[in-house]
Each structure stands twice: as C-alpha cells, then as structure tokens.
Amino acid sequence: MSSANVKYSEAVKRLEEILENIDRSSVGIDELADLVKEASDLIKTCRALLTSSERSVKESLDALEPSSPTYS
C-alpha cells in the first residue's frame, strides 16, 4: 500500500493486518523486514494526517472566536 493519498482509516486497517500477520507468525523472515518498513511508513502517514486534521480543526475553531476589539 502506497502511503500517498491514503486515508487514515485505510492506513490503520492495513497496520492491523500487518500486526495480525506478525502475531500469527505467518510471515517469513524475508517478508518481515518489508512489513516492518511498510508499517513504519504507515505510522508516519497516520501521524501526518492527525497533525493536519488537528491544525484544520484548530483553524476552524479559531475562526469562530470573536476578534478582540482594537482601541485607538
């Protein structure tokens, strides 16, 4: 799964799949390194998406705040 343009829920679902495969020991050592790399990339993507969402929500909430009056 490419992390470009992936949705948060899709990334989390894929992370869960990777963890299940590793927990069940159904992956060989060769595949394990690739899965760990993919999981690492997905975690970075999730963090970036969460940060972006947090910033967007904060901007939206800040826009609701009345601006302070300016006194001359």
PDB file of N, CA, C, O and CB in Angstrom:
ATOM      1  N   MET A   1       0.849  -1.182   0.000  1.00  0.00           N
ATOM      2  CA  MET A   1       0.000   0.000   0.000  1.00  0.00           C
ATOM      3  C   MET A   1       0.887   1.235   0.000  1.00  0.00           C
ATOM      4  O   MET A   1       1.755   1.386   0.860  1.00  0.00           O
ATOM      5  CB  MET A   1      -0.962   0.004   1.222  1.00  0.00           C
ATOM      6  N   SER A   2       0.670   2.100  -0.950  1.00  0.00           N
ATOM      7  CA  SER A   2       1.405   3.358  -1.018  1.00  0.00           C
ATOM      8  C   SER A   2       0.804   4.325  -0.014  1.00  0.00           C
ATOM      9  O   SER A   2      -0.416   4.410   0.118  1.00  0.00           O
ATOM     10  CB  SER A   2       1.372   3.954  -2.454  1.00  0.00           C
ATOM     11  N   SER A   3       1.656   5.055   0.692  1.00  0.00           N
ATOM     12  CA  SER A   3       1.145   5.967   1.715  1.00  0.00           C
ATOM     13  C   SER A   3       0.697   7.303   1.127  1.00  0.00           C
ATOM     14  O   SER A   3       0.142   8.134   1.846  1.00  0.00           O
ATOM     15  CB  SER A   3       2.206   6.205   2.774  1.00  0.00           C
ATOM     16  N   ALA A   4       0.929   7.525  -0.171  1.00  0.00           N
ATOM     17  CA  ALA A   4       0.482   8.758  -0.804  1.00  0.00           C
ATOM     18  C   ALA A   4      -1.032   8.704  -0.995  1.00  0.00           C
ATOM     19  O   ALA A   4      -1.568   7.739  -1.540  1.00  0.00           O
ATOM     20  CB  ALA A   4       1.203   8.979  -2.162  1.00  0.00           C
ATOM     21  N   ASN A   5      -1.707   9.746  -0.541  1.00  0.00           N
ATOM     22  CA  ASN A   5      -3.161   9.883  -0.674  1.00  0.00           C
ATOM     23  C   ASN A   5      -3.955   8.773   0.001  1.00  0.00           C
ATOM     24  O   ASN A   5      -5.085   8.494  -0.401  1.00  0.00           O
ATOM     25  CB  ASN A   5      -3.526   9.928  -2.119  1.00  0.00           C
ATOM     26  N   VAL A   6      -3.392   8.145   1.007  1.00  0.00           N
ATOM     27  CA  VAL A   6      -4.111   7.108   1.736  1.00  0.00           C
ATOM     28  C   VAL A   6      -4.929   7.774   2.837  1.00  0.00           C
ATOM     29  O   VAL A   6      -4.497   8.760   3.435  1.00  0.00           O
ATOM     30  CB  VAL A   6      -3.128   6.045   2.327  1.00  0.00           C
ATOM     31  N   LYS A   7      -6.100   7.233   3.097  1.00  0.00           N
ATOM     32  CA  LYS A   7      -6.940   7.742   4.177  1.00  0.00           C
ATOM     33  C   LYS A   7      -6.483   7.131   5.491  1.00  0.00           C
ATOM     34  O   LYS A   7      -5.922   6.037   5.526  1.00  0.00           O
ATOM     35  CB  LYS A   7      -8.438   7.430   3.916  1.00  0.00           C
ATOM     36  N   TYR A   8      -6.735   7.862   6.572  1.00  0.00           N
ATOM     37  CA  TYR A   8      -6.338   7.406   7.898  1.00  0.00           C
ATOM     38  C   TYR A   8      -6.911   6.025   8.200  1.00  0.00           C
ATOM     39  O   TYR A   8      -6.189   5.139   8.656  1.00  0.00           O
ATOM     40  CB  TYR A   8      -6.789   8.406   8.961  1.00  0.00           C
ATOM     41  N   SER A   9      -8.198   5.841   7.948  1.00  0.00           N
ATOM     42  CA  SER A   9      -8.839   4.560   8.265  1.00  0.00           C
ATOM     43  C   SER A   9      -8.241   3.415   7.452  1.00  0.00           C
ATOM     44  O   SER A   9      -8.132   2.293   7.946  1.00  0.00           O
ATOM     45  CB  SER A   9     -10.345   4.644   8.010  1.00  0.00           C
ATOM     46  N   GLU A  10      -7.857   3.692   6.213  1.00  0.00           N
ATOM     47  CA  GLU A  10      -7.221   2.658   5.392  1.00  0.00           C
ATOM     48  C   GLU A  10      -5.840   2.297   5.948  1.00  0.00           C
ATOM     49  O   GLU A  10      -5.460   1.126   5.985  1.00  0.00           O
ATOM     50  CB  GLU A  10      -7.099   3.134   3.927  1.00  0.00           C
ATOM     51  N   ALA A  11      -5.109   3.307   6.373  1.00  0.00           N
ATOM     52  CA  ALA A  11      -3.774   3.070   6.929  1.00  0.00           C
ATOM     53  C   ALA A  11      -3.864   2.250   8.214  1.00  0.00           C
ATOM     54  O   ALA A  11      -3.078   1.326   8.424  1.00  0.00           O
ATOM     55  CB  ALA A  11      -3.054   4.406   7.201  1.00  0.00           C
ATOM     56  N   VAL A  12      -4.819   2.592   9.066  1.00  0.00           N
ATOM     57  CA  VAL A  12      -4.986   1.860  10.324  1.00  0.00           C
ATOM     58  C   VAL A  12      -5.392   0.410  10.048  1.00  0.00           C
ATOM     59  O   VAL A  12      -4.902  -0.513  10.697  1.00  0.00           O
ATOM     60  CB  VAL A  12      -6.042   2.553  11.220  1.00  0.00           C
ATOM     61  N   LYS A  13      -6.284   0.223   9.087  1.00  0.00           N
ATOM     62  CA  LYS A  13      -6.715  -1.135   8.732  1.00  0.00           C
ATOM     63  C   LYS A  13      -5.521  -1.960   8.252  1.00  0.00           C
ATOM     64  O   LYS A  13      -5.361  -3.115   8.646  1.00  0.00           O
ATOM     65  CB  LYS A  13      -7.814  -1.092   7.637  1.00  0.00           C
ATOM     66  N   ARG A  14      -4.690  -1.366   7.406  1.00  0.00           N
ATOM     67  CA  ARG A  14      -3.513  -2.095   6.897  1.00  0.00           C
ATOM     68  C   ARG A  14      -2.537  -2.385   8.038  1.00  0.00           C
ATOM     69  O   ARG A  14      -1.949  -3.466   8.084  1.00  0.00           O
ATOM     70  CB  ARG A  14      -2.801  -1.281   5.775  1.00  0.00           C
ATOM     71  N   LEU A  15      -2.359  -1.445   8.947  1.00  0.00           N
ATOM     72  CA  LEU A  15      -1.497  -1.690  10.108  1.00  0.00           C
ATOM     73  C   LEU A  15      -2.008  -2.871  10.930  1.00  0.00           C
ATOM     74  O   LEU A  15      -1.225  -3.703  11.388  1.00  0.00           O
ATOM     75  CB  LEU A  15      -1.413  -0.434  10.989  1.00  0.00           C
ATOM     76  N   GLU A  16      -3.327  -2.936  11.112  1.00  0.00           N
ATOM     77  CA  GLU A  16      -3.913  -4.056  11.850  1.00  0.00           C
ATOM     78  C   GLU A  16      -3.652  -5.381  11.133  1.00  0.00           C
ATOM     79  O   GLU A  16      -3.361  -6.391  11.773  1.00  0.00           O
ATOM     80  CB  GLU A  16      -5.425  -3.844  12.033  1.00  0.00           C
ATOM     81  N   GLU A  17      -3.756  -5.372   9.807  1.00  0.00           N
ATOM     82  CA  GLU A  17      -3.482  -6.585   9.032  1.00  0.00           C
ATOM     83  C   GLU A  17      -2.026  -7.020   9.210  1.00  0.00           C
ATOM     84  O   GLU A  17      -1.740  -8.203   9.396  1.00  0.00           O
ATOM     85  CB  GLU A  17      -3.791  -6.353   7.537  1.00  0.00           C
ATOM     86  N   ILE A  18      -1.131  -6.069   9.151  1.00  0.00           N
ATOM     87  CA  ILE A  18       0.293  -6.378   9.321  1.00  0.00           C
ATOM     88  C   ILE A  18       0.538  -6.977  10.697  1.00  0.00           C
ATOM     89  O   ILE A  18       1.243  -7.978  10.823  1.00  0.00           O
ATOM     90  CB  ILE A  18       1.158  -5.113   9.127  1.00  0.00           C
ATOM     91  N   LEU A  19      -0.035  -6.375  11.719  1.00  0.00           N
ATOM     92  CA  LEU A  19       0.149  -6.880  13.083  1.00  0.00           C
ATOM     93  C   LEU A  19      -0.419  -8.289  13.248  1.00  0.00           C
ATOM     94  O   LEU A  19       0.185  -9.138  13.904  1.00  0.00           O
ATOM     95  CB  LEU A  19      -0.513  -5.936  14.087  1.00  0.00           C
ATOM     96  N   GLU A  20      -1.578  -8.527  12.650  1.00  0.00           N
ATOM     97  CA  GLU A  20      -2.156  -9.871  12.717  1.00  0.00           C
ATOM     98  C   GLU A  20      -1.224 -10.896  12.080  1.00  0.00           C
ATOM     99  O   GLU A  20      -0.998 -11.968  12.641  1.00  0.00           O
ATOM    100  CB  GLU A  20      -3.527  -9.901  12.024  1.00  0.00           C
ATOM    101  N   ASN A  21      -0.689 -10.568  10.920  1.00  0.00           N
ATOM    102  CA  ASN A  21       0.229 -11.482  10.230  1.00  0.00           C
ATOM    103  C   ASN A  21       1.469 -11.761  11.064  1.00  0.00           C
ATOM    104  O   ASN A  21       1.932 -12.899  11.143  1.00  0.00           O
ATOM    105  CB  ASN A  21       0.636 -10.906   8.875  1.00  0.00           C
ATOM    106  N   ILE A  22       1.998 -10.730  11.677  1.00  0.00           N
ATOM    107  CA  ILE A  22       3.195 -10.904  12.502  1.00  0.00           C
ATOM    108  C   ILE A  22       2.859 -11.698  13.756  1.00  0.00           C
ATOM    109  O   ILE A  22       3.612 -12.590  14.148  1.00  0.00           O
ATOM    110  CB  ILE A  22       3.802  -9.535  12.880  1.00  0.00           C
ATOM    111  N   ASP A  23       1.718 -11.376  14.396  1.00  0.00           N
ATOM    112  CA  ASP A  23       1.306 -12.092  15.613  1.00  0.00           C
ATOM    113  C   ASP A  23       1.105 -13.585  15.355  1.00  0.00           C
ATOM    114  O   ASP A  23       1.456 -14.419  16.189  1.00  0.00           O
ATOM    115  CB  ASP A  23       0.014 -11.487  16.170  1.00  0.00           C
ATOM    116  N   ARG A  24       0.540 -13.913  14.197  1.00  0.00           N
ATOM    117  CA  ARG A  24       0.291 -15.310  13.869  1.00  0.00           C
ATOM    118  C   ARG A  24       1.549 -16.017  13.362  1.00  0.00           C
ATOM    119  O   ARG A  24       1.536 -17.217  13.090  1.00  0.00           O
ATOM    120  CB  ARG A  24      -0.809 -15.408  12.831  1.00  0.00           C
ATOM    121  N   SER A  25       2.617 -15.261  13.243  1.00  0.00           N
ATOM    122  CA  SER A  25       3.881 -15.798  12.728  1.00  0.00           C
ATOM    123  C   SER A  25       3.707 -16.398  11.338  1.00  0.00           C
ATOM    124  O   SER A  25       4.364 -17.376  10.983  1.00  0.00           O
ATOM    125  CB  SER A  25       4.438 -16.854  13.683  1.00  0.00           C
ATOM    126  N   SER A  26       2.812 -15.796  10.560  1.00  0.00           N
ATOM    127  CA  SER A  26       2.563 -16.334   9.231  1.00  0.00           C
ATOM    128  C   SER A  26       3.445 -15.686   8.171  1.00  0.00           C
ATOM    129  O   SER A  26       3.212 -15.860   6.975  1.00  0.00           O
ATOM    130  CB  SER A  26       1.110 -16.153   8.867  1.00  0.00           C
ATOM    131  N   VAL A  27       4.454 -14.942   8.608  1.00  0.00           N
ATOM    132  CA  VAL A  27       5.371 -14.325   7.648  1.00  0.00           C
ATOM    133  C   VAL A  27       6.774 -14.858   7.858  1.00  0.00           C
ATOM    134  O   VAL A  27       7.209 -15.127   8.978  1.00  0.00           O
ATOM    135  CB  VAL A  27       5.355 -12.789   7.779  1.00  0.00           C
ATOM    136  N   GLY A  28       7.454 -14.997   6.755  1.00  0.00           N
ATOM    137  CA  GLY A  28       8.848 -15.421   6.823  1.00  0.00           C
ATOM    138  C   GLY A  28       9.744 -14.245   7.167  1.00  0.00           C
ATOM    139  O   GLY A  28       9.322 -13.090   7.119  1.00  0.00           O
ATOM    140  N   ILE A  29      10.949 -14.547   7.504  1.00  0.00           N
ATOM    141  CA  ILE A  29      11.902 -13.516   7.911  1.00  0.00           C
ATOM    142  C   ILE A  29      12.165 -12.523   6.782  1.00  0.00           C
ATOM    143  O   ILE A  29      12.397 -11.339   7.028  1.00  0.00           O
ATOM    144  CB  ILE A  29      13.214 -14.157   8.358  1.00  0.00           C
ATOM    145  N   ASP A  30      12.128 -13.011   5.550  1.00  0.00           N
ATOM    146  CA  ASP A  30      12.349 -12.118   4.410  1.00  0.00           C
ATOM    147  C   ASP A  30      11.219 -11.102   4.272  1.00  0.00           C
ATOM    148  O   ASP A  30      11.459  -9.926   4.000  1.00  0.00           O
ATOM    149  CB  ASP A  30      12.483 -12.927   3.118  1.00  0.00           C
ATOM    150  N   GLU A  31      10.000 -11.562   4.460  1.00  0.00           N
ATOM    151  CA  GLU A  31       8.847 -10.682   4.350  1.00  0.00           C
ATOM    152  C   GLU A  31       8.711  -9.758   5.562  1.00  0.00           C
ATOM    153  O   GLU A  31       8.150  -8.667   5.458  1.00  0.00           O
ATOM    154  CB  GLU A  31       7.585 -11.504   4.181  1.00  0.00           C
ATOM    155  N   LEU A  32       9.221 -10.196   6.698  1.00  0.00           N
ATOM    156  CA  LEU A  32       9.097  -9.424   7.932  1.00  0.00           C
ATOM    157  C   LEU A  32       9.716  -8.039   7.797  1.00  0.00           C
ATOM    158  O   LEU A  32       9.116  -7.051   8.220  1.00  0.00           O
ATOM    159  CB  LEU A  32       9.749 -10.170   9.085  1.00  0.00           C
ATOM    160  N   ALA A  33      10.891  -7.957   7.220  1.00  0.00           N
ATOM    161  CA  ALA A  33      11.555  -6.660   7.064  1.00  0.00           C
ATOM    162  C   ALA A  33      10.712  -5.720   6.203  1.00  0.00           C
ATOM    163  O   ALA A  33      10.591  -4.533   6.506  1.00  0.00           O
ATOM    164  CB  ALA A  33      12.954  -6.840   6.440  1.00  0.00           C
ATOM    165  N   ASP A  34      10.134  -6.255   5.132  1.00  0.00           N
ATOM    166  CA  ASP A  34       9.289  -5.433   4.268  1.00  0.00           C
ATOM    167  C   ASP A  34       8.041  -4.954   5.007  1.00  0.00           C
ATOM    168  O   ASP A  34       7.631  -3.803   4.854  1.00  0.00           O
ATOM    169  CB  ASP A  34       8.888  -6.217   3.017  1.00  0.00           C
ATOM    170  N   LEU A  35       7.439  -5.828   5.804  1.00  0.00           N
ATOM    171  CA  LEU A  35       6.236  -5.458   6.558  1.00  0.00           C
ATOM    172  C   LEU A  35       6.540  -4.407   7.620  1.00  0.00           C
ATOM    173  O   LEU A  35       5.746  -3.492   7.838  1.00  0.00           O
ATOM    174  CB  LEU A  35       5.621  -6.695   7.215  1.00  0.00           C
ATOM    175  N   VAL A  36       7.682  -4.537   8.274  1.00  0.00           N
ATOM    176  CA  VAL A  36       8.062  -3.555   9.291  1.00  0.00           C
ATOM    177  C   VAL A  36       8.284  -2.195   8.633  1.00  0.00           C
ATOM    178  O   VAL A  36       7.880  -1.170   9.183  1.00  0.00           O
ATOM    179  CB  VAL A  36       9.340  -4.009  10.049  1.00  0.00           C
ATOM    180  N   LYS A  37       8.914  -2.176   7.474  1.00  0.00           N
ATOM    181  CA  LYS A  37       9.131  -0.924   6.738  1.00  0.00           C
ATOM    182  C   LYS A  37       7.787  -0.315   6.340  1.00  0.00           C
ATOM    183  O   LYS A  37       7.576   0.887   6.500  1.00  0.00           O
ATOM    184  CB  LYS A  37      10.010  -1.169   5.478  1.00  0.00           C
ATOM    185  N   GLU A  38       6.881  -1.144   5.822  1.00  0.00           N
ATOM    186  CA  GLU A  38       5.556  -0.656   5.428  1.00  0.00           C
ATOM    187  C   GLU A  38       4.811  -0.100   6.642  1.00  0.00           C
ATOM    188  O   GLU A  38       4.185   0.956   6.556  1.00  0.00           O
ATOM    189  CB  GLU A  38       4.734  -1.787   4.766  1.00  0.00           C
ATOM    190  N   ALA A  39       4.875  -0.801   7.758  1.00  0.00           N
ATOM    191  CA  ALA A  39       4.201  -0.341   8.979  1.00  0.00           C
ATOM    192  C   ALA A  39       4.779   0.994   9.441  1.00  0.00           C
ATOM    193  O   ALA A  39       4.042   1.888   9.857  1.00  0.00           O
ATOM    194  CB  ALA A  39       4.332  -1.394  10.101  1.00  0.00           C
ATOM    195  N   SER A  40       6.082   1.118   9.367  1.00  0.00           N
ATOM    196  CA  SER A  40       6.739   2.369   9.750  1.00  0.00           C
ATOM    197  C   SER A  40       6.259   3.526   8.873  1.00  0.00           C
ATOM    198  O   SER A  40       5.970   4.612   9.375  1.00  0.00           O
ATOM    199  CB  SER A  40       8.269   2.226   9.650  1.00  0.00           C
ATOM    200  N   ASP A  41       6.176   3.293   7.577  1.00  0.00           N
ATOM    201  CA  ASP A  41       5.688   4.326   6.654  1.00  0.00           C
ATOM    202  C   ASP A  41       4.231   4.686   6.947  1.00  0.00           C
ATOM    203  O   ASP A  41       3.854   5.857   6.905  1.00  0.00           O
ATOM    204  CB  ASP A  41       5.828   3.852   5.197  1.00  0.00           C
ATOM    205  N   LEU A  42       3.421   3.676   7.243  1.00  0.00           N
ATOM    206  CA  LEU A  42       2.015   3.920   7.552  1.00  0.00           C
ATOM    207  C   LEU A  42       1.848   4.716   8.848  1.00  0.00           C
ATOM    208  O   LEU A  42       0.979   5.583   8.944  1.00  0.00           O
ATOM    209  CB  LEU A  42       1.267   2.595   7.655  1.00  0.00           C
ATOM    210  N   ILE A  43       2.675   4.421   9.828  1.00  0.00           N
ATOM    211  CA  ILE A  43       2.620   5.162  11.095  1.00  0.00           C
ATOM    212  C   ILE A  43       2.987   6.618  10.856  1.00  0.00           C
ATOM    213  O   ILE A  43       2.344   7.513  11.404  1.00  0.00           O
ATOM    214  CB  ILE A  43       3.569   4.533  12.149  1.00  0.00           C
ATOM    215  N   LYS A  44       4.012   6.869  10.047  1.00  0.00           N
ATOM    216  CA  LYS A  44       4.386   8.247   9.722  1.00  0.00           C
ATOM    217  C   LYS A  44       3.238   8.957   9.011  1.00  0.00           C
ATOM    218  O   LYS A  44       2.952  10.121   9.289  1.00  0.00           O
ATOM    219  CB  LYS A  44       5.655   8.272   8.844  1.00  0.00           C
ATOM    220  N   THR A  45       2.587   8.252   8.100  1.00  0.00           N
ATOM    221  CA  THR A  45       1.450   8.818   7.382  1.00  0.00           C
ATOM    222  C   THR A  45       0.317   9.154   8.345  1.00  0.00           C
ATOM    223  O   THR A  45      -0.272  10.232   8.263  1.00  0.00           O
ATOM    224  CB  THR A  45       0.959   7.844   6.303  1.00  0.00           C
ATOM    225  N   CYS A  46       0.013   8.235   9.256  1.00  0.00           N
ATOM    226  CA  CYS A  46      -1.051   8.480  10.244  1.00  0.00           C
ATOM    227  C   CYS A  46      -0.735   9.701  11.098  1.00  0.00           C
ATOM    228  O   CYS A  46      -1.612  10.525  11.358  1.00  0.00           O
ATOM    229  CB  CYS A  46      -1.245   7.247  11.145  1.00  0.00           C
ATOM    230  N   ARG A  47       0.500   9.818  11.529  1.00  0.00           N
ATOM    231  CA  ARG A  47       0.895  10.980  12.338  1.00  0.00           C
ATOM    232  C   ARG A  47       0.707  12.270  11.556  1.00  0.00           C
ATOM    233  O   ARG A  47       0.201  13.258  12.089  1.00  0.00           O
ATOM    234  CB  ARG A  47       2.358  10.850  12.797  1.00  0.00           C
ATOM    235  N   ALA A  48       1.115  12.262  10.293  1.00  0.00           N
ATOM    236  CA  ALA A  48       0.971  13.455   9.461  1.00  0.00           C
ATOM    237  C   ALA A  48      -0.502  13.807   9.253  1.00  0.00           C
ATOM    238  O   ALA A  48      -0.879  14.977   9.304  1.00  0.00           O
ATOM    239  CB  ALA A  48       1.659  13.245   8.107  1.00  0.00           C
ATOM    240  N   LEU A  49      -1.328  12.791   9.020  1.00  0.00           N
ATOM    241  CA  LEU A  49      -2.758  13.032   8.832  1.00  0.00           C
ATOM    242  C   LEU A  49      -3.396  13.575  10.107  1.00  0.00           C
ATOM    243  O   LEU A  49      -4.230  14.478  10.048  1.00  0.00           O
ATOM    244  CB  LEU A  49      -3.463  11.742   8.399  1.00  0.00           C
ATOM    245  N   LEU A  50      -3.013  13.034  11.246  1.00  0.00           N
ATOM    246  CA  LEU A  50      -3.550  13.521  12.520  1.00  0.00           C
ATOM    247  C   LEU A  50      -3.122  14.959  12.785  1.00  0.00           C
ATOM    248  O   LEU A  50      -3.923  15.775  13.241  1.00  0.00           O
ATOM    249  CB  LEU A  50      -3.094  12.620  13.672  1.00  0.00           C
ATOM    250  N   THR A  51      -1.873  15.266  12.501  1.00  0.00           N
ATOM    251  CA  THR A  51      -1.371  16.623  12.690  1.00  0.00           C
ATOM    252  C   THR A  51      -2.114  17.600  11.787  1.00  0.00           C
ATOM    253  O   THR A  51      -2.495  18.690  12.215  1.00  0.00           O
ATOM    254  CB  THR A  51       0.139  16.683  12.412  1.00  0.00           C
ATOM    255  N   SER A  52      -2.315  17.206  10.546  1.00  0.00           N
ATOM    256  CA  SER A  52      -3.029  18.045   9.594  1.00  0.00           C
ATOM    257  C   SER A  52      -4.477  18.262  10.036  1.00  0.00           C
ATOM    258  O   SER A  52      -4.990  19.378   9.962  1.00  0.00           O
ATOM    259  CB  SER A  52      -2.989  17.418   8.197  1.00  0.00           C
ATOM    260  N   SER A  53      -5.123  17.210  10.489  1.00  0.00           N
ATOM    261  CA  SER A  53      -6.506  17.320  10.967  1.00  0.00           C
ATOM    262  C   SER A  53      -6.592  18.207  12.197  1.00  0.00           C
ATOM    263  O   SER A  53      -7.501  19.028  12.318  1.00  0.00           O
ATOM    264  CB  SER A  53      -7.077  15.936  11.283  1.00  0.00           C
ATOM    265  N   GLU A  54      -5.654  18.040  13.097  1.00  0.00           N
ATOM    266  CA  GLU A  54      -5.628  18.855  14.310  1.00  0.00           C
ATOM    267  C   GLU A  54      -5.477  20.333  13.952  1.00  0.00           C
ATOM    268  O   GLU A  54      -6.167  21.186  14.511  1.00  0.00           O
ATOM    269  CB  GLU A  54      -4.479  18.406  15.241  1.00  0.00           C
ATOM    270  N   ARG A  55      -4.585  20.629  13.029  1.00  0.00           N
ATOM    271  CA  ARG A  55      -4.365  22.013  12.602  1.00  0.00           C
ATOM    272  C   ARG A  55      -5.635  22.584  11.956  1.00  0.00           C
ATOM    273  O   ARG A  55      -6.008  23.730  12.211  1.00  0.00           O
ATOM    274  CB  ARG A  55      -3.174  22.092  11.610  1.00  0.00           C
ATOM    275  N   SER A  56      -6.284  21.787  11.132  1.00  0.00           N
ATOM    276  CA  SER A  56      -7.505  22.218  10.451  1.00  0.00           C
ATOM    277  C   SER A  56      -8.626  22.505  11.452  1.00  0.00           C
ATOM    278  O   SER A  56      -9.330  23.507  11.330  1.00  0.00           O
ATOM    279  CB  SER A  56      -7.957  21.150   9.447  1.00  0.00           C
ATOM    280  N   VAL A  57      -8.786  21.629  12.432  1.00  0.00           N
ATOM    281  CA  VAL A  57      -9.812  21.829  13.462  1.00  0.00           C
ATOM    282  C   VAL A  57      -9.503  23.085  14.270  1.00  0.00           C
ATOM    283  O   VAL A  57     -10.397  23.880  14.559  1.00  0.00           O
ATOM    284  CB  VAL A  57      -9.903  20.594  14.396  1.00  0.00           C
ATOM    285  N   LYS A  58      -8.239  23.258  14.631  1.00  0.00           N
ATOM    286  CA  LYS A  58      -7.850  24.445  15.402  1.00  0.00           C
ATOM    287  C   LYS A  58      -8.143  25.715  14.614  1.00  0.00           C
ATOM    288  O   LYS A  58      -8.664  26.682  15.169  1.00  0.00           O
ATOM    289  CB  LYS A  58      -6.355  24.385  15.775  1.00  0.00           C
ATOM    290  N   GLU A  59      -7.810  25.721  13.316  1.00  0.00           N
ATOM    291  CA  GLU A  59      -8.085  26.900  12.490  1.00  0.00           C
ATOM    292  C   GLU A  59      -9.585  27.179  12.417  1.00  0.00           C
ATOM    293  O   GLU A  59     -10.010  28.333  12.466  1.00  0.00           O
ATOM    294  CB  GLU A  59      -7.515  26.709  11.073  1.00  0.00           C
ATOM    295  N   SER A  60     -10.375  26.130  12.300  1.00  0.00           N
ATOM    296  CA  SER A  60     -11.827  26.294  12.247  1.00  0.00           C
ATOM    297  C   SER A  60     -12.370  26.862  13.556  1.00  0.00           C
ATOM    298  O   SER A  60     -13.225  27.747  13.552  1.00  0.00           O
ATOM    299  CB  SER A  60     -12.502  24.956  11.938  1.00  0.00           C
ATOM    300  N   LEU A  61     -11.869  26.349  14.663  1.00  0.00           N
ATOM    301  CA  LEU A  61     -12.313  26.847  15.966  1.00  0.00           C
ATOM    302  C   LEU A  61     -11.847  28.274  16.200  1.00  0.00           C
ATOM    303  O   LEU A  61     -12.587  29.094  16.743  1.00  0.00           O
ATOM    304  CB  LEU A  61     -11.800  25.944  17.085  1.00  0.00           C
ATOM    305  N   ASP A  62     -10.617  28.568  15.787  1.00  0.00           N
ATOM    306  CA  ASP A  62     -10.105  29.935  15.944  1.00  0.00           C
ATOM    307  C   ASP A  62     -10.934  30.927  15.135  1.00  0.00           C
ATOM    308  O   ASP A  62     -11.126  32.068  15.555  1.00  0.00           O
ATOM    309  CB  ASP A  62      -8.631  30.010  15.514  1.00  0.00           C
ATOM    310  N   ALA A  63     -11.424  30.495  13.981  1.00  0.00           N
ATOM    311  CA  ALA A  63     -12.240  31.373  13.137  1.00  0.00           C
ATOM    312  C   ALA A  63     -13.579  31.696  13.800  1.00  0.00           C
ATOM    313  O   ALA A  63     -14.207  32.702  13.470  1.00  0.00           O
ATOM    314  CB  ALA A  63     -12.477  30.723  11.767  1.00  0.00           C
ATOM    315  N   LEU A  64     -14.012  30.859  14.720  1.00  0.00           N
ATOM    316  CA  LEU A  64     -15.275  31.102  15.434  1.00  0.00           C
ATOM    317  C   LEU A  64     -15.116  32.110  16.576  1.00  0.00           C
ATOM    318  O   LEU A  64     -16.090  32.717  17.021  1.00  0.00           O
ATOM    319  CB  LEU A  64     -15.821  29.787  15.987  1.00  0.00           C
ATOM    320  N   GLU A  65     -13.903  32.275  17.031  1.00  0.00           N
ATOM    321  CA  GLU A  65     -13.639  33.198  18.144  1.00  0.00           C
ATOM    322  C   GLU A  65     -13.833  34.625  17.659  1.00  0.00           C
ATOM    323  O   GLU A  65     -13.351  34.998  16.590  1.00  0.00           O
ATOM    324  CB  GLU A  65     -12.198  33.001  18.714  1.00  0.00           C
ATOM    325  N   PRO A  66     -14.544  35.425  18.455  1.00  0.00           N
ATOM    326  CA  PRO A  66     -14.676  36.837  18.069  1.00  0.00           C
ATOM    327  C   PRO A  66     -13.305  37.507  18.178  1.00  0.00           C
ATOM    328  O   PRO A  66     -12.544  37.255  19.112  1.00  0.00           O
ATOM    329  CB  PRO A  66     -15.731  37.575  18.970  1.00  0.00           C
ATOM    330  N   SER A  67     -13.015  38.349  17.219  1.00  0.00           N
ATOM    331  CA  SER A  67     -11.729  39.027  17.278  1.00  0.00           C
ATOM    332  C   SER A  67     -11.769  40.104  18.356  1.00  0.00           C
ATOM    333  O   SER A  67     -12.813  40.702  18.614  1.00  0.00           O
ATOM    334  CB  SER A  67     -11.366  39.639  15.904  1.00  0.00           C
ATOM    335  N   SER A  68     -10.640  40.338  18.969  1.00  0.00           N
ATOM    336  CA  SER A  68     -10.554  41.339  20.026  1.00  0.00           C
ATOM    337  C   SER A  68     -10.740  42.728  19.441  1.00  0.00           C
ATOM    338  O   SER A  68     -10.184  43.037  18.387  1.00  0.00           O
ATOM    339  CB  SER A  68      -9.208  41.243  20.764  1.00  0.00           C
ATOM    340  N   PRO A  69     -11.502  43.554  20.101  1.00  0.00           N
ATOM    341  CA  PRO A  69     -11.676  44.911  19.581  1.00  0.00           C
ATOM    342  C   PRO A  69     -10.365  45.692  19.679  1.00  0.00           C
ATOM    343  O   PRO A  69      -9.596  45.517  20.624  1.00  0.00           O
ATOM    344  CB  PRO A  69     -12.798  45.646  20.349  1.00  0.00           C
ATOM    345  N   THR A  70     -10.131  46.525  18.726  1.00  0.00           N
ATOM    346  CA  THR A  70      -8.919  47.346  18.717  1.00  0.00           C
ATOM    347  C   THR A  70      -9.300  48.756  19.172  1.00  0.00           C
ATOM    348  O   THR A  70     -10.195  49.380  18.602  1.00  0.00           O
ATOM    349  CB  THR A  70      -8.251  47.370  17.289  1.00  0.00           C
ATOM    350  N   TYR A  71      -8.633  49.235  20.173  1.00  0.00           N
ATOM    351  CA  TYR A  71      -8.926  50.567  20.707  1.00  0.00           C
ATOM    352  C   TYR A  71      -7.846  51.536  20.249  1.00  0.00           C
ATOM    353  O   TYR A  71      -6.655  51.223  20.262  1.00  0.00           O
ATOM    354  CB  TYR A  71      -9.019  50.542  22.263  1.00  0.00           C
ATOM    355  N   SER A  72      -8.288  52.706  19.848  1.00  0.00           N
ATOM    356  CA  SER A  72      -7.346  53.726  19.393  1.00  0.00           C
ATOM    357  C   SER A  72      -7.099  54.726  20.483  1.00  0.00           C
ATOM    358  O   SER A  72      -6.331  55.668  20.294  1.00  0.00           O
ATOM    359  CB  SER A  72      -7.857  54.429  18.142  1.00  0.00           C
TER     360      SER A  72
END
